Amino acid sequence: MSDQLADVRKYAKKPINEAALAGLAKTYQLVLSKPDSRYVACSDPEECARIRENFLKKKLGLTSGDLDGAIKAVCQTMKDDRTKSRLTFYYLLAEHFDKLDVFA
């Protein structure tokens, strides 16, 4: 968890909600355990659509707002990292929409 915490600290704008990060890690532990799904490919439009539909809409319950813009903003924030951690990516999206309490 300390590696994950350090990765989120590189990008988060606010103090880290460790309970929410732990909740995210628990919720997505199966996805995070697989090498091919552990990372987000921002250059893949299908991946971005899956994040919008499955994470932002289904998990966070968002229906409106600039969902694609938020995904692009997180991609931009993490642009220097070739392997964008899915856990960090999801944390930043949840933080952006003030939805960390879903996982805490």
N, CA, C and O atoms as CSV, one atom per row, in Angstrom:
chain,resi,resn,atom,element,x,y,z
A,1,MET,N,N,0.826,-1.201,0.000
A,1,MET,CA,C,0.000,0.000,0.000
A,1,MET,C,C,0.867,1.261,0.000
A,1,MET,O,O,0.436,2.306,-0.487
A,2,SER,N,N,2.071,1.173,0.536
A,2,SER,CA,C,2.915,2.367,0.595
A,2,SER,C,C,3.344,2.829,-0.799
A,2,SER,O,O,3.462,4.029,-1.042
A,3,ASP,N,N,3.578,1.876,-1.720
A,3,ASP,CA,C,3.912,2.256,-3.099
A,3,ASP,C,C,2.731,2.952,-3.764
A,3,ASP,O,O,2.899,3.933,-4.489
A,4,GLN,N,N,1.539,2.432,-3.509
A,4,GLN,CA,C,0.331,3.026,-4.077
A,4,GLN,C,C,0.108,4.423,-3.506
A,4,GLN,O,O,-0.257,5.349,-4.230
A,5,LEU,N,N,0.329,4.561,-2.213
A,5,LEU,CA,C,0.172,5.857,-1.553
A,5,LEU,C,C,1.164,6.868,-2.127
A,5,LEU,O,O,0.802,8.015,-2.390
A,6,ALA,N,N,2.401,6.448,-2.320
A,6,ALA,CA,C,3.420,7.332,-2.890
A,6,ALA,C,C,3.043,7.756,-4.308
A,6,ALA,O,O,3.253,8.908,-4.689
A,7,ASP,N,N,2.490,6.834,-5.083
A,7,ASP,CA,C,2.093,7.163,-6.449
A,7,ASP,C,C,0.964,8.187,-6.456
A,7,ASP,O,O,0.992,9.131,-7.246
A,8,VAL,N,N,-0.014,8.018,-5.600
A,8,VAL,CA,C,-1.127,8.974,-5.530
A,8,VAL,C,C,-0.619,10.330,-5.063
A,8,VAL,O,O,-1.064,11.364,-5.563
A,9,ARG,N,N,0.314,10.337,-4.104
A,9,ARG,CA,C,0.860,11.606,-3.592
A,9,ARG,C,C,1.523,12.430,-4.691
A,9,ARG,O,O,1.533,13.659,-4.622
A,10,LYS,N,N,2.079,11.762,-5.708
A,10,LYS,CA,C,2.732,12.495,-6.803
A,10,LYS,C,C,1.747,13.393,-7.544
A,10,LYS,O,O,2.136,14.424,-8.093
A,11,TYR,N,N,0.487,13.009,-7.561
A,11,TYR,CA,C,-0.490,13.690,-8.418
A,11,TYR,C,C,-1.636,14.380,-7.680
A,11,TYR,O,O,-2.223,15.319,-8.217
A,12,ALA,N,N,-1.968,13.947,-6.483
A,12,ALA,CA,C,-3.138,14.487,-5.777
A,12,ALA,C,C,-2.906,15.943,-5.383
A,12,ALA,O,O,-1.803,16.338,-5.007
A,13,LYS,N,N,-3.965,16.720,-5.480
A,13,LYS,CA,C,-3.886,18.137,-5.147
A,13,LYS,C,C,-4.225,18.400,-3.682
A,13,LYS,O,O,-3.889,19.453,-3.138
A,14,LYS,N,N,-4.890,17.441,-3.051
A,14,LYS,CA,C,-5.322,17.583,-1.659
A,14,LYS,C,C,-4.650,16.495,-0.830
A,14,LYS,O,O,-4.072,15.561,-1.386
A,15,PRO,N,N,-4.720,16.610,0.500
A,15,PRO,CA,C,-4.206,15.509,1.331
A,15,PRO,C,C,-4.908,14.198,0.964
A,15,PRO,O,O,-6.094,14.188,0.634
A,16,ILE,N,N,-4.168,13.111,1.027
A,16,ILE,CA,C,-4.683,11.804,0.614
A,16,ILE,C,C,-5.673,11.266,1.642
A,16,ILE,O,O,-5.410,11.278,2.844
A,17,ASN,N,N,-6.796,10.803,1.155
A,17,ASN,CA,C,-7.775,10.112,1.993
A,17,ASN,C,C,-7.386,8.631,1.958
A,17,ASN,O,O,-7.762,7.895,1.047
A,18,GLU,N,N,-6.623,8.216,2.975
A,18,GLU,CA,C,-6.084,6.857,2.972
A,18,GLU,C,C,-7.176,5.800,3.075
A,18,GLU,O,O,-7.030,4.705,2.531
A,19,ALA,N,N,-8.263,6.113,3.764
A,19,ALA,CA,C,-9.370,5.155,3.860
A,19,ALA,C,C,-10.000,4.939,2.485
A,19,ALA,O,O,-10.333,3.812,2.118
A,20,ALA,N,N,-10.159,6.018,1.731
A,20,ALA,CA,C,-10.725,5.899,0.380
A,20,ALA,C,C,-9.768,5.144,-0.537
A,20,ALA,O,O,-10.201,4.331,-1.353
A,21,LEU,N,N,-8.476,5.408,-0.406
A,21,LEU,CA,C,-7.492,4.702,-1.226
A,21,LEU,C,C,-7.510,3.208,-0.910
A,21,LEU,O,O,-7.451,2.376,-1.816
A,22,ALA,N,N,-7.591,2.874,0.365
A,22,ALA,CA,C,-7.662,1.461,0.766
A,22,ALA,C,C,-8.952,0.825,0.251
A,22,ALA,O,O,-8.949,-0.326,-0.186
A,23,GLY,N,N,-10.052,1.575,0.303
A,23,GLY,CA,C,-11.327,1.074,-0.213
A,23,GLY,C,C,-11.282,0.831,-1.714
A,23,GLY,O,O,-11.803,-0.169,-2.207
A,24,LEU,N,N,-10.657,1.748,-2.432
A,24,LEU,CA,C,-10.481,1.571,-3.880
A,24,LEU,C,C,-9.634,0.333,-4.164
A,24,LEU,O,O,-9.959,-0.464,-5.044
A,25,ALA,N,N,-8.553,0.184,-3.417
A,25,ALA,CA,C,-7.664,-0.969,-3.618
A,25,ALA,C,C,-8.405,-2.274,-3.352
A,25,ALA,O,O,-8.212,-3.260,-4.063
A,26,LYS,N,N,-9.245,-2.277,-2.336
A,26,LYS,CA,C,-10.005,-3.488,-2.015
A,26,LYS,C,C,-11.053,-3.771,-3.098
A,26,LYS,O,O,-11.210,-4.911,-3.534
A,27,THR,N,N,-11.760,-2.735,-3.522
A,27,THR,CA,C,-12.796,-2.885,-4.540
A,27,THR,C,C,-12.222,-3.408,-5.855
A,27,THR,O,O,-12.842,-4.236,-6.522
A,28,TYR,N,N,-11.053,-2.930,-6.222
A,28,TYR,CA,C,-10.467,-3.282,-7.517
A,28,TYR,C,C,-9.257,-4.210,-7.391
A,28,TYR,O,O,-8.406,-4.234,-8.280
A,29,GLN,N,N,-9.169,-4.973,-6.300
A,29,GLN,CA,C,-7.998,-5.824,-6.102
A,29,GLN,C,C,-7.821,-6.858,-7.214
A,29,GLN,O,O,-6.689,-7.159,-7.592
A,30,LEU,N,N,-8.896,-7.398,-7.735
A,30,LEU,CA,C,-8.776,-8.382,-8.814
A,30,LEU,C,C,-8.228,-7.728,-10.084
A,30,LEU,O,O,-7.339,-8.274,-10.738
A,31,VAL,N,N,-8.755,-6.579,-10.419
A,31,VAL,CA,C,-8.299,-5.848,-11.606
A,31,VAL,C,C,-6.833,-5.450,-11.447
A,31,VAL,O,O,-6.048,-5.550,-12.389
A,32,LEU,N,N,-6.473,-4.999,-10.246
A,32,LEU,CA,C,-5.110,-4.537,-10.002
A,32,LEU,C,C,-4.106,-5.682,-9.950
A,32,LEU,O,O,-2.903,-5.453,-10.079
A,33,SER,N,N,-4.577,-6.891,-9.767
A,33,SER,CA,C,-3.667,-8.036,-9.683
A,33,SER,C,C,-3.254,-8.559,-11.060
A,33,SER,O,O,-2.311,-9.342,-11.171
A,34,LYS,N,N,-3.946,-8.136,-12.085
A,34,LYS,CA,C,-3.649,-8.613,-13.448
A,34,LYS,C,C,-2.755,-7.603,-14.178
A,34,LYS,O,O,-3.088,-6.420,-14.254
A,35,PRO,N,N,-1.637,-8.064,-14.707
A,35,PRO,CA,C,-0.700,-7.142,-15.366
A,35,PRO,C,C,-1.315,-6.336,-16.514
A,35,PRO,O,O,-0.957,-5.175,-16.711
A,36,ASP,N,N,-2.224,-6.930,-17.263
A,36,ASP,CA,C,-2.785,-6.229,-18.420
A,36,ASP,C,C,-3.880,-5.237,-18.054
A,36,ASP,O,O,-4.252,-4.412,-18.889
A,37,SER,N,N,-4.402,-5.289,-16.848
A,37,SER,CA,C,-5.452,-4.335,-16.462
A,37,SER,C,C,-5.022,-3.424,-15.318
A,37,SER,O,O,-5.806,-2.587,-14.870
A,38,ARG,N,N,-3.816,-3.571,-14.850
A,38,ARG,CA,C,-3.301,-2.774,-13.733
A,38,ARG,C,C,-3.076,-1.319,-14.132
A,38,ARG,O,O,-3.075,-0.426,-13.285
A,39,TYR,N,N,-2.887,-1.092,-15.424
A,39,TYR,CA,C,-2.560,0.243,-15.912
A,39,TYR,C,C,-3.624,0.754,-16.877
A,39,TYR,O,O,-4.342,-0.022,-17.506
A,40,VAL,N,N,-3.707,2.075,-16.976
A,40,VAL,CA,C,-4.669,2.732,-17.862
A,40,VAL,C,C,-3.937,3.181,-19.123
A,40,VAL,O,O,-2.859,3.770,-19.051
A,41,ALA,N,N,-4.527,2.902,-20.262
A,41,ALA,CA,C,-3.979,3.340,-21.549
A,41,ALA,C,C,-4.804,4.526,-22.042
A,41,ALA,O,O,-5.858,4.354,-22.654
A,42,CYS,N,N,-4.315,5.712,-21.770
A,42,CYS,CA,C,-5.054,6.922,-22.148
A,42,CYS,C,C,-5.200,7.076,-23.657
A,42,CYS,O,O,-6.113,7.754,-24.128
A,43,SER,N,N,-4.321,6.461,-24.404
A,43,SER,CA,C,-4.376,6.593,-25.864
A,43,SER,C,C,-5.425,5.683,-26.495
A,43,SER,O,O,-5.678,5.773,-27.697
A,44,ASP,N,N,-6.031,4.816,-25.708
A,44,ASP,CA,C,-7.030,3.870,-26.219
A,44,ASP,C,C,-8.440,4.420,-25.974
A,44,ASP,O,O,-8.883,4.475,-24.827
A,45,PRO,N,N,-9.149,4.824,-27.027
A,45,PRO,CA,C,-10.492,5.388,-26.858
A,45,PRO,C,C,-11.470,4.416,-26.188
A,45,PRO,O,O,-12.350,4.837,-25.438
A,46,GLU,N,N,-11.313,3.120,-26.457
A,46,GLU,CA,C,-12.198,2.130,-25.830
A,46,GLU,C,C,-11.966,2.066,-24.322
A,46,GLU,O,O,-12.908,1.909,-23.546
A,47,GLU,N,N,-10.710,2.187,-23.918
A,47,GLU,CA,C,-10.378,2.199,-22.485
A,47,GLU,C,C,-11.018,3.415,-21.807
A,47,GLU,O,O,-11.607,3.294,-20.732
A,48,CYS,N,N,-10.901,4.570,-22.431
A,48,CYS,CA,C,-11.492,5.789,-21.865
A,48,CYS,C,C,-13.011,5.668,-21.780
A,48,CYS,O,O,-13.615,6.125,-20.809
A,49,ALA,N,N,-13.624,5.066,-22.773
A,49,ALA,CA,C,-15.078,4.858,-22.754
A,49,ALA,C,C,-15.470,3.905,-21.631
A,49,ALA,O,O,-16.482,4.117,-20.964
A,50,ARG,N,N,-14.675,2.855,-21.417
A,50,ARG,CA,C,-14.955,1.911,-20.318
A,50,ARG,C,C,-14.849,2.599,-18.965
A,50,ARG,O,O,-15.664,2.356,-18.075
A,51,ILE,N,N,-13.852,3.450,-18.810
A,51,ILE,CA,C,-13.689,4.185,-17.549
A,51,ILE,C,C,-14.896,5.088,-17.327
A,51,ILE,O,O,-15.429,5.163,-16.220
A,52,ARG,N,N,-15.323,5.771,-18.384
A,52,ARG,CA,C,-16.487,6.657,-18.276
A,52,ARG,C,C,-17.739,5.872,-17.885
A,52,ARG,O,O,-18.457,6.251,-16.961
A,53,GLU,N,N,-17.988,4.785,-18.592
A,53,GLU,CA,C,-19.221,4.023,-18.361
A,53,GLU,C,C,-19.187,3.208,-17.066
A,53,GLU,O,O,-20.134,3.246,-16.281
A,54,ASN,N,N,-18.103,2.479,-16.847
A,54,ASN,CA,C,-18.064,1.549,-15.719
A,54,ASN,C,C,-17.630,2.178,-14.405
A,54,ASN,O,O,-18.120,1.783,-13.347
A,55,PHE,N,N,-16.730,3.138,-14.447
A,55,PHE,CA,C,-16.279,3.741,-13.194
A,55,PHE,C,C,-17.054,5.013,-12.872
A,55,PHE,O,O,-17.656,5.124,-11.804
A,56,LEU,N,N,-17.039,5.966,-13.788
A,56,LEU,CA,C,-17.681,7.248,-13.487
A,56,LEU,C,C,-19.201,7.134,-13.378
A,56,LEU,O,O,-19.798,7.662,-12.439
A,57,LYS,N,N,-19.819,6.457,-14.322
A,57,LYS,CA,C,-21.284,6.378,-14.309
A,57,LYS,C,C,-21.800,5.302,-13.359
A,57,LYS,O,O,-22.655,5.580,-12.519
A,58,LYS,N,N,-21.292,4.077,-13.484
A,58,LYS,CA,C,-21.830,2.981,-12.669
A,58,LYS,C,C,-21.348,3.035,-11.227
A,58,LYS,O,O,-22.154,2.939,-10.301
A,59,LYS,N,N,-20.042,3.189,-11.027
A,59,LYS,CA,C,-19.509,3.118,-9.665
A,59,LYS,C,C,-19.725,4.419,-8.901
A,59,LYS,O,O,-20.150,4.395,-7.746
A,60,LEU,N,N,-19.436,5.550,-9.534
A,60,LEU,CA,C,-19.581,6.832,-8.842
A,60,LEU,C,C,-20.978,7.421,-8.972
A,60,LEU,O,O,-21.321,8.363,-8.258
A,61,GLY,N,N,-21.783,6.878,-9.872
A,61,GLY,CA,C,-23.154,7.346,-10.021
A,61,GLY,C,C,-23.285,8.685,-10.715
A,61,GLY,O,O,-24.280,9.385,-10.525
A,62,LEU,N,N,-22.307,9.052,-11.508
A,62,LEU,CA,C,-22.354,10.334,-12.216
A,62,LEU,C,C,-23.160,10.187,-13.499
A,62,LEU,O,O,-23.068,9.174,-14.192
A,63,THR,N,N,-23.942,11.200,-13.803
A,63,THR,CA,C,-24.738,11.156,-15.021
A,63,THR,C,C,-24.482,12.362,-15.910
A,63,THR,O,O,-24.755,12.327,-17.110
A,64,SER,N,N,-23.971,13.404,-15.333
A,64,SER,CA,C,-23.753,14.609,-16.120
A,64,SER,C,C,-22.404,15.206,-15.750
A,64,SER,O,O,-21.681,14.695,-14.894
A,65,GLY,N,N,-22.096,16.290,-16.418
A,65,GLY,CA,C,-20.803,16.911,-16.203
A,65,GLY,C,C,-19.861,16.504,-17.320
A,65,GLY,O,O,-20.207,15.706,-18.192
A,66,ASP,N,N,-18.695,17.052,-17.277
A,66,ASP,CA,C,-17.717,16.776,-18.320
A,66,ASP,C,C,-16.911,15.534,-17.948
A,66,ASP,O,O,-15.768,15.638,-17.502
A,67,LEU,N,N,-17.510,14.370,-18.131
A,67,LEU,CA,C,-16.861,13.117,-17.761
A,67,LEU,C,C,-15.628,12.860,-18.627
A,67,LEU,O,O,-14.569,12.498,-18.114
A,68,ASP,N,N,-15.768,13.046,-19.934
A,68,ASP,CA,C,-14.625,12.839,-20.828
A,68,ASP,C,C,-13.526,13.863,-20.558
A,68,ASP,O,O,-12.339,13.549,-20.645
A,69,GLY,N,N,-13.928,15.080,-20.234
A,69,GLY,CA,C,-12.950,16.123,-19.912
A,69,GLY,C,C,-12.158,15.787,-18.662
A,69,GLY,O,O,-10.961,16.064,-18.589
A,70,ALA,N,N,-12.819,15.193,-17.680
A,70,ALA,CA,C,-12.131,14.794,-16.449
A,70,ALA,C,C,-11.136,13.676,-16.731
A,70,ALA,O,O,-10.029,13.677,-16.193
A,71,ILE,N,N,-11.526,12.727,-17.569
A,71,ILE,CA,C,-10.612,11.637,-17.936
A,71,ILE,C,C,-9.392,12.212,-18.653
A,71,ILE,O,O,-8.261,11.819,-18.369
A,72,LYS,N,N,-9.619,13.130,-19.571
A,72,LYS,CA,C,-8.508,13.754,-20.297
A,72,LYS,C,C,-7.615,14.556,-19.357
A,72,LYS,O,O,-6.394,14.573,-19.516
A,73,ALA,N,N,-8.229,15.223,-18.373
A,73,ALA,CA,C,-7.449,16.006,-17.410
A,73,ALA,C,C,-6.540,15.106,-16.576
A,73,ALA,O,O,-5.386,15.453,-16.326
A,74,VAL,N,N,-7.051,13.958,-16.145
A,74,VAL,CA,C,-6.221,13.024,-15.376
A,74,VAL,C,C,-5.132,12.444,-16.278
A,74,VAL,O,O,-3.996,12.267,-15.837
A,75,CYS,N,N,-5.462,12.152,-17.520
A,75,CYS,CA,C,-4.441,11.687,-18.469
A,75,CYS,C,C,-3.336,12.732,-18.606
A,75,CYS,O,O,-2.152,12.396,-18.634
A,76,GLN,N,N,-3.726,13.983,-18.688
A,76,GLN,CA,C,-2.759,15.076,-18.806
A,76,GLN,C,C,-1.916,15.195,-17.540
A,76,GLN,O,O,-0.704,15.396,-17.618
A,77,THR,N,N,-2.549,15.073,-16.382
A,77,THR,CA,C,-1.833,15.146,-15.108
A,77,THR,C,C,-0.779,14.050,-15.012
A,77,THR,O,O,0.318,14.275,-14.502
A,78,MET,N,N,-1.116,12.874,-15.501
A,78,MET,CA,C,-0.222,11.716,-15.390
A,78,MET,C,C,0.587,11.464,-16.667
A,78,MET,O,O,1.149,10.381,-16.834
A,79,LYS,N,N,0.652,12.438,-17.556
A,79,LYS,CA,C,1.244,12.227,-18.880
A,79,LYS,C,C,2.706,11.784,-18.850
A,79,LYS,O,O,3.155,11.088,-19.761
A,80,ASP,N,N,3.449,12.172,-17.826
A,80,ASP,CA,C,4.864,11.800,-17.767
A,80,ASP,C,C,5.076,10.361,-17.322
A,80,ASP,O,O,6.187,9.839,-17.410
A,81,ASP,N,N,4.030,9.727,-16.851
A,81,ASP,CA,C,4.118,8.351,-16.362
A,81,ASP,C,C,3.619,7.412,-17.456
A,81,ASP,O,O,2.430,7.394,-17.773
A,82,ARG,N,N,4.520,6.644,-18.021
A,82,ARG,CA,C,4.146,5.736,-19.113
A,82,ARG,C,C,3.188,4.653,-18.635
A,82,ARG,O,O,2.296,4.237,-19.373
A,83,THR,N,N,3.373,4.201,-17.406
A,83,THR,CA,C,2.482,3.194,-16.822
A,83,THR,C,C,1.604,3.884,-15.786
A,83,THR,O,O,1.993,4.049,-14.629
A,84,LYS,N,N,0.434,4.277,-16.215
A,84,LYS,CA,C,-0.497,4.997,-15.346
A,84,LYS,C,C,-1.270,3.992,-14.495
A,84,LYS,O,O,-2.084,3.223,-15.006
A,85,SER,N,N,-1.004,4.011,-13.210
A,85,SER,CA,C,-1.660,3.089,-12.289
A,85,SER,C,C,-3.171,3.308,-12.301
A,85,SER,O,O,-3.645,4.434,-12.148
A,86,ARG,N,N,-3.913,2.235,-12.482
A,86,ARG,CA,C,-5.374,2.321,-12.481
A,86,ARG,C,C,-5.877,2.832,-11.129
A,86,ARG,O,O,-6.820,3.621,-11.072
A,87,LEU,N,N,-5.249,2.382,-10.048
A,87,LEU,CA,C,-5.662,2.813,-8.714
A,87,LEU,C,C,-5.499,4.324,-8.567
A,87,LEU,O,O,-6.409,5.003,-8.093
A,88,THR,N,N,-4.358,4.845,-8.966
A,88,THR,CA,C,-4.115,6.288,-8.898
A,88,THR,C,C,-5.078,7.031,-9.817
A,88,THR,O,O,-5.636,8.059,-9.435
A,89,PHE,N,N,-5.269,6.523,-11.003
A,89,PHE,CA,C,-6.160,7.145,-11.983
A,89,PHE,C,C,-7.578,7.252,-11.420
A,89,PHE,O,O,-8.196,8.315,-11.479
A,90,TYR,N,N,-8.085,6.151,-10.878
A,90,TYR,CA,C,-9.429,6.147,-10.308
A,90,TYR,C,C,-9.521,7.061,-9.087
A,90,TYR,O,O,-10.525,7.748,-8.899
A,91,TYR,N,N,-8.480,7.070,-8.262
A,91,TYR,CA,C,-8.477,7.947,-7.088
A,91,TYR,C,C,-8.590,9.409,-7.537
A,91,TYR,O,O,-9.385,10.171,-6.987
A,92,LEU,N,N,-7.799,9.789,-8.526
A,92,LEU,CA,C,-7.820,11.175,-9.003
A,92,LEU,C,C,-9.174,11.549,-9.604
A,92,LEU,O,O,-9.640,12.674,-9.427
A,93,LEU,N,N,-9.799,10.623,-10.305
A,93,LEU,CA,C,-11.135,10.894,-10.839
A,93,LEU,C,C,-12.152,11.052,-9.711
A,93,LEU,O,O,-12.972,11.970,-9.737
A,94,ALA,N,N,-12.101,10.168,-8.731
A,94,ALA,CA,C,-13.031,10.260,-7.600
A,94,ALA,C,C,-12.797,11.559,-6.834
A,94,ALA,O,O,-13.751,12.196,-6.388
A,95,GLU,N,N,-11.547,11.950,-6.682
A,95,GLU,CA,C,-11.220,13.207,-6.005
A,95,GLU,C,C,-11.760,14.392,-6.806
A,95,GLU,O,O,-12.322,15.327,-6.236
A,96,HIS,N,N,-11.592,14.350,-8.107
A,96,HIS,CA,C,-12.055,15.426,-8.986
A,96,HIS,C,C,-13.562,15.669,-8.819
A,96,HIS,O,O,-14.012,16.814,-8.790
A,97,PHE,N,N,-14.319,14.602,-8.711
A,97,PHE,CA,C,-15.772,14.719,-8.593
A,97,PHE,C,C,-16.245,14.703,-7.137
A,97,PHE,O,O,-17.443,14.602,-6.872
A,98,ASP,N,N,-15.302,14.804,-6.197
A,98,ASP,CA,C,-15.622,14.822,-4.766
A,98,ASP,C,C,-16.442,13.591,-4.365
A,98,ASP,O,O,-17.442,13.697,-3.655
A,99,LYS,N,N,-15.997,12.427,-4.833
A,99,LYS,CA,C,-16.713,11.171,-4.587
A,99,LYS,C,C,-15.855,10.147,-3.837
A,99,LYS,O,O,-16.141,8.951,-3.894
A,100,LEU,N,N,-14.820,10.591,-3.143
A,100,LEU,CA,C,-13.965,9.654,-2.414
A,100,LEU,C,C,-14.720,8.938,-1.305
A,100,LEU,O,O,-14.350,7.833,-0.909
A,101,ASP,N,N,-15.780,9.568,-0.804
A,101,ASP,CA,C,-16.559,8.949,0.278
A,101,ASP,C,C,-17.238,7.653,-0.161
A,101,ASP,O,O,-17.653,6.863,0.687
A,102,VAL,N,N,-17.359,7.423,-1.463
A,102,VAL,CA,C,-17.928,6.166,-1.967
A,102,VAL,C,C,-17.065,4.986,-1.518
A,102,VAL,O,O,-17.572,3.882,-1.322
A,103,PHE,N,N,-15.769,5.220,-1.358
A,103,PHE,CA,C,-14.836,4.142,-1.035
A,103,PHE,C,C,-14.343,4.163,0.405
A,103,PHE,O,O,-13.751,3.185,0.862
A,104,ALA,N,N,-14.570,5.240,1.123
A,104,ALA,CA,C,-14.052,5.367,2.502
A,104,ALA,C,C,-14.845,4.525,3.485
A,104,ALA,O,O,-14.542,4.519,4.678
